[in-house]
Amino acid sequence: MTGQPTVNERLRADMATLVEGLGEQFRGIAELQQRRSRLTETVSVCDQRIEVTVNADGILIDTKFADDVLDLTLEEIAENVTAAVQAAAAKVTERSRELMRPLLERKNALPKLSEIIEGAPDLGSLMPTAPPPPLTSPDPSRWPDDDSGARAPRSMVADNDD
């Protein structure tokens, strides 16, 4: 029996390998998170009259207007800023997914708990999925009336001009 590792030695070696692998995974995750945090996406619309930039979370971080942006109506500006931000957010989301793809592939290659322990639940199937958030504003007809009878919110400046 000399030369053969005991069960405890084998378990210790397996545990050391597992811990080392987890350490590598965590370092990889931290590196990907750093790279993702620096992602931005810029979109120009209306013949480059409007340019928006969003961060990795799809949050608007910069807006630029060309000198001739006022050739557009306020409604056109508003609609196109919204569309540009949504397009930029979709692009940065796709870039984030591409960046994370190798990590997800490694995660998906790992055995599920139900594959290791007979009768154990597949925890991934128990995780609820959130519905996608809306890309349009709420219905203005559902906004409460104010004293003026207006069906849309008014700016603070407009309220002070009365």
C-alpha positions as CSV (number, residue, x, y, z in Angstrom):
1,M,0.0,0.0,0.0
2,T,3.0,2.3,0.1
3,G,3.1,4.9,-2.6
4,Q,-0.7,5.0,-2.9
5,P,-2.4,8.2,-1.6
6,T,-4.9,7.8,1.1
7,V,-8.5,9.0,0.6
8,N,-7.8,12.1,2.7
9,E,-4.8,13.0,0.6
10,R,-6.7,12.6,-2.5
11,L,-9.6,14.7,-1.2
12,R,-7.1,17.4,-0.1
13,A,-5.5,17.4,-3.6
14,D,-8.9,17.6,-5.3
15,M,-10.0,20.4,-2.9
16,A,-6.7,22.3,-3.7
17,T,-7.3,22.0,-7.4
18,L,-10.9,23.2,-7.0
19,V,-9.8,26.2,-4.9
20,E,-7.1,27.0,-7.4
21,G,-9.7,26.8,-10.3
22,L,-12.1,29.1,-8.4
23,G,-9.3,31.6,-7.8
24,E,-8.6,31.7,-11.5
25,Q,-12.3,32.1,-12.2
26,F,-12.6,35.0,-9.8
27,R,-9.5,36.7,-11.3
28,G,-11.0,36.3,-14.7
29,I,-14.3,37.7,-13.6
30,A,-12.6,40.7,-12.0
31,E,-10.7,41.3,-15.3
32,L,-13.8,41.1,-17.4
33,Q,-15.7,43.4,-15.0
34,Q,-12.9,46.0,-15.4
35,R,-13.0,45.7,-19.2
36,R,-16.8,45.9,-19.2
37,S,-16.8,48.9,-17.0
38,R,-14.9,50.9,-19.6
39,L,-17.3,50.1,-22.5
40,T,-19.1,53.0,-24.1
41,E,-21.1,53.3,-27.3
42,T,-21.8,56.4,-29.3
43,V,-24.6,56.8,-31.9
44,S,-25.2,59.7,-34.2
45,V,-28.6,60.4,-35.8
46,C,-30.3,63.0,-37.9
47,D,-27.4,63.5,-40.3
48,Q,-25.1,63.7,-37.2
49,R,-27.1,66.6,-35.7
50,I,-27.5,64.5,-32.5
51,E,-24.8,62.4,-30.9
52,V,-25.3,60.4,-27.7
53,T,-22.9,58.2,-25.7
54,V,-23.9,55.6,-23.1
55,N,-21.8,53.7,-20.6
56,A,-21.7,49.9,-20.1
57,D,-25.0,50.0,-18.2
58,G,-26.7,51.8,-21.1
59,I,-26.9,55.1,-19.1
60,L,-26.6,58.3,-21.1
61,I,-23.3,60.0,-20.3
62,D,-22.9,62.5,-23.1
63,T,-25.1,64.3,-25.5
64,K,-24.0,66.6,-28.3
65,F,-26.0,68.7,-30.8
66,A,-24.7,70.1,-34.0
67,D,-25.2,73.8,-34.7
68,D,-28.1,73.1,-37.0
69,V,-30.0,70.9,-34.6
70,L,-32.7,73.6,-34.2
71,D,-33.7,72.9,-37.9
72,L,-35.5,70.0,-36.2
73,T,-38.7,70.4,-34.2
74,L,-38.5,69.8,-30.4
75,E,-40.5,66.6,-31.0
76,E,-38.0,65.4,-33.6
77,I,-35.1,66.1,-31.3
78,A,-36.8,64.3,-28.4
79,E,-37.8,61.3,-30.5
80,N,-34.3,61.0,-32.1
81,V,-32.4,61.4,-28.8
82,T,-34.5,58.6,-27.3
83,A,-34.0,56.4,-30.4
84,A,-30.2,57.1,-30.4
85,V,-29.9,56.3,-26.7
86,Q,-31.8,53.0,-27.2
87,A,-29.6,52.1,-30.1
88,A,-26.4,52.9,-28.2
89,A,-27.7,50.9,-25.2
90,A,-28.5,47.9,-27.4
91,K,-25.0,48.0,-29.0
92,V,-23.2,48.3,-25.7
93,T,-25.3,45.5,-24.3
94,E,-24.3,43.3,-27.2
95,R,-20.6,44.2,-26.7
96,S,-20.9,43.3,-23.0
97,R,-22.4,39.9,-23.9
98,E,-19.6,39.2,-26.3
99,L,-17.0,40.2,-23.7
100,M,-18.7,37.8,-21.1
101,R,-19.2,34.9,-23.6
102,P,-16.0,33.0,-22.7
103,L,-16.9,33.2,-19.0
104,L,-20.5,32.0,-19.6
105,E,-19.2,29.1,-21.8
106,R,-16.9,28.0,-19.0
107,K,-19.7,28.2,-16.5
108,N,-22.1,26.2,-18.8
109,A,-19.4,23.6,-19.2
110,L,-19.4,22.9,-15.4
111,P,-21.6,20.1,-14.2
112,K,-24.9,21.1,-12.6
113,L,-25.5,20.1,-9.0
114,S,-28.2,17.7,-10.2
115,E,-25.6,15.9,-12.3
116,I,-23.3,15.5,-9.3
117,I,-25.8,14.6,-6.6
118,E,-28.6,12.4,-7.7
119,G,-32.0,13.9,-6.9
120,A,-30.6,17.4,-6.3
121,P,-32.6,20.2,-8.0
122,D,-31.2,22.1,-11.0
123,L,-30.8,25.5,-9.3
124,G,-30.5,27.3,-12.6
125,S,-34.1,26.3,-13.5
126,L,-35.4,27.7,-10.2
127,M,-34.0,31.2,-10.9
128,P,-36.8,33.5,-12.1
129,T,-36.1,35.6,-15.1
130,A,-37.1,39.3,-15.1
131,P,-39.3,40.6,-17.9
132,P,-37.7,43.1,-20.2
133,P,-38.3,46.8,-19.2
134,P,-40.4,48.9,-21.6
135,L,-38.8,51.0,-24.3
136,T,-41.6,53.4,-24.5
137,S,-42.9,56.0,-22.0
138,P,-46.1,55.4,-20.0
139,D,-49.4,56.3,-21.6
140,P,-50.0,60.0,-21.0
141,S,-53.7,59.5,-20.8
142,R,-53.0,57.7,-17.5
143,W,-51.2,60.7,-16.0
144,P,-53.2,62.4,-13.3
145,D,-54.8,65.8,-14.0
146,D,-53.4,68.8,-12.3
147,D,-55.3,72.0,-11.5
148,S,-54.5,73.4,-15.0
149,G,-56.3,70.6,-16.8
150,A,-53.1,69.7,-18.7
151,R,-52.6,66.0,-19.4
152,A,-48.8,66.1,-19.3
153,P,-46.3,67.1,-16.7
154,R,-45.2,70.7,-16.8
155,S,-41.7,72.0,-16.2
156,M,-40.9,74.0,-13.0
157,V,-40.3,77.0,-15.2
158,A,-43.7,76.8,-16.8
159,D,-45.3,76.4,-13.4
160,N,-43.5,79.5,-12.1
161,D,-44.7,81.6,-15.1
162,D,-48.4,81.3,-14.3
